Amino acid sequence: MPEGVISGDLDSCYATMLLRMGRNLPKAKAVAINSFQDIHLKLVGELKDRFQSFLNIGPFSLKCPPTWTSDEHRCLEWLDQHEYASVAYISFGRIATPPPHELIALAEALEECKVPFLWSFRGNVDEKLPKGLIKRVGSRGKIVPWTVQLLVLAHPSVGVFVTHGGWNSILESIIAGVPMICRPFFGDQKINMRTLEKVWGFGIGLQGGVFTKNGAKEALELTLLRKEGWEMRDKIRGLKENAYQSVGADGSSTEDFNTLIDIITK
């Protein structure tokens, strides 16, 4: 379970938020979430029994795709130069960042594995990553301050997404059909990682839950270079198809969205 539910600081803002949500959500006329029904049919069925109206109206990235598509750092052009499912795409979102020793461990693993990588990196590369890294990896690596993540994940050369495991990032990876390596930090991220591993089977966590050079190398090689990685891609492809079907004209998310509109306008 996430910290703040049965362990950790039970008086924290996060724990207090979860407590208030648990008390008030059953009273709601409708609970609408950014997900789709086929993502976990058993769980969705249980939630439908608990709430007055439980509605899956996502994935939002498919229902309302972002209009900002500028690729100012020419990431897609760089990806065009690499083979199918060979690139590790790395991004930890807008808030979480691994501590300095983990960033160095990941960078060293990428260098030693010799896998191509695209890293959306917040901060000063020269200060936080090993000296001379960019020069040593050459065209095999590209580090930029920002990417159009949906377009990057959808590129055929991307083979794995190294992520913090936030829900939006997981949904974007699913609709792109890209397996994941998760380094969770807080909130729902740890339980999301466990779901990727134990329920869906197209994502993995790290040994000990943090980046070490050997642990990162093992995860990268498993997802990009071994048969397990191809099996993950086969599994996620099925859920990707379900996601697209859900937002179609007769899809379950479309039906739930129409139900939400009816509830609001009555």
N, C-alpha and C positions, 0 to 999 in steps of 0.2 A: 504494500500500500504506500501511497505517497507520504513523505514526511509531513507531520502536522495532522495526521489522522489517528494513528495509534502510537506514534513515537515522535521524538523531536520536541520543539518548542510549541506546546499546545496552546499557548497564549499569543502566538505570532499572528500577524495580519492574515497570512495564508490560512492558518488553522481556523481563525475566526470567520473568514469568508466561507470556508467549506461548511462550518457548523450552521451558519445562517442560510446557506444554500440548501442544506439538507432539511432544514425546518420549513423553508418557504416554498421550495419547488413543488411539493405535492399539492399546494394550495393554488397553483397557477392554472389558469384556464387552458394554457397551452405551453409546452416547452419545445422550442425549436432549436435544433443544433446543426452545426456545420459538419454533416456526415451524410452517409447514404445507407439504405436499409441492408444491403447485402454485405456490408463490411463485417457484420457479426450478427447473423440472424437470431441466434439464441438470446443474446444480450438485448437486442432491440425488442424482441418479444417480451422479455421480462420487464423492460422499462415501459412498454406500452401498457402493461398491467398495473404499473405503479402510479402512473400519471393520468390526469384527465384526458390529455391529448399530447402524445409524444410524437414529434414530427422531425423527420430527417429531410433537410432542405438543401443539402450540399451535394458534391463539393462546390463551395463558393467560387473556386478558381475556374470551374467549368460553367457555372451558371452566370457569373459576372466576371469574365476574364479582365485582367488589368489592361488599361489602354496605353500605359507607358511601355514601349517596346524598344527604346533606343539602346543600341549595343555600342555605347561610346568607347568601350575598351576592346572592341573587336574580338570578343570571346568566341562568337559563333564561327568567325573566320578561322580562328586558331583551332577550334574543335574539328573543323572540316579536314584538317591535316592528319587526323588520327583515325585508327582503325575502329571498327564497330565494338562497342562495349569495352573499351580499353582504358578509359580515362576515369580517374577518381575526382569527383567534384566535392569541394570542401566548403562548408559554410555553417556557422554556428548562430545564425540569426543576428538580431540587432541588440541583444542585451547580454547574453552569456558569452564568455570567452574563457578558454582553458587557461590555467596559470602558466607562467613562463616556462617552467621545466617540462610541462606537457606539450606546449607548442614546439619546443626544441626536439622532444622525442618523436613527435609526429613528422616534423620536417626531416629528421634523420632517417626515419623509416621510409618515407617517400623517396629519399635520395638513394638508399640502399636497395629498395625493391626495384628501382628503375621503371616504375609505372608512370605514365603521363598523368599530370594532375593540374587542375584548375582550382585555385584557392581564392575565394572571396574573403579578403583579410582586412579586418578593422585594426588600425594602428600603424605604427612605424615598423616596416619590415626589417630595416637595418638594425633596429634596436631589439626586436623581439625574436628574430629567427637567426639561425647560425650564419656567421659571417661568410660571405662568398657563395651562399646557397644558390642564388639565381644564376650566377656565372657558371657554377659547376653543373647544374641540371640543364642549362641552355634552353633549347626549344621544347624540351620534354616537360617543362613546368611553366605555368603562367600564374602570376599573383596580381590580383586587381583589388581595388577598394570596394567594388560593387558590381553585381551582375544582374541581368534580367533572369531570375532564377527559373521561372517556368520555361523559358525558351532554352536555357542551358540544359535543364533536366530532360527536355524533350529531344535533345540532339542525340542521334543514334550512336555517337562515339562515347557517350557517358555510360560507364558500366556500374558505378556505385556512388552513392551519396553519403559522405561523411558528415553527420549532422548531430545537433543537440537533441533531436527527437521531439521537438515541439509539434503540436497537432497540425498546424498549417503546413509545415514542411513535410510531414508524413503524408498528408493528403496530396500534396504536389508531387511527391515522389511516386505515389501510387498511380496517379493519372498519367505519369510519364513512363511507368513500368520499370523503375530503377530500384534495385535492392539498396539497403541501407546499412551503414555502420554507425551505431549510436554511442555518443558520449553524453549522457543526460546530466543535468545540473540540479533542477528543482521542479516543484509543481508536479504536473502530470507526466513529465518527461521519462521518469524511471519506469512507471507502469506502462507507458507507451512502448518503451524498449522491450519490456517483458512480453508484451502482446506481439510485437514484431517477431520475437524469437520463438515463443511457445505456442502462439495461436495461429499466426499467418505463415511463419516459416520463411519469410523473405527479408529478414534483417537480423543483425547480431549486435551484441554488446561487446565490450572490451574486457579482457581479463582484469579483474579487480576494479572494474568500472572507470578506470582512468587510462590516459595514454602513457604507455611505455614504448620504447623503441621496438622491442621484440613483440609486444602485444599488438601494436599497430601494424607491424609487418605481417604477422600471422593473419590479422583480419583482412588486410589488403590483398594478400595472396589468395586467401580462401575465396573472397568474393569476385576477384578479377581473373585469377589464373587457374582455378580448380573447377572440377565438375559441380561442386556445391553451389558455386556462383551461378552457373547456368541453370541449375535446378531452381534457385531462388528467382531467376528471371522468368522461368516458366510459371511459377506460382503467382508472382505479382501481375503477370500479364492477364490472368483470369480475372483478378479483382479490378484491374484497369478497365477491362471490357464492361464489367458490372457498373463501374462508376459512370462511364459514358452512357450506358443504357438508362441509368437512374435519372439523368437529366434530359432524356429525350421527351418527345411530345406525350408519350404514354408512360413515362418512367415513374418510379415510386417517389423520387424527390420532387418531381413536377406535381404529382398528385398531392403530396404533403404540403407543398407551397401553396397550391390552390386552396387547400383546407385552411391554411393559416390566413389567407386573404379573407375567406368566408368568416372566420372567427373574428377578425379585426373589424370587418365592415358591418357585421350584424349589430 
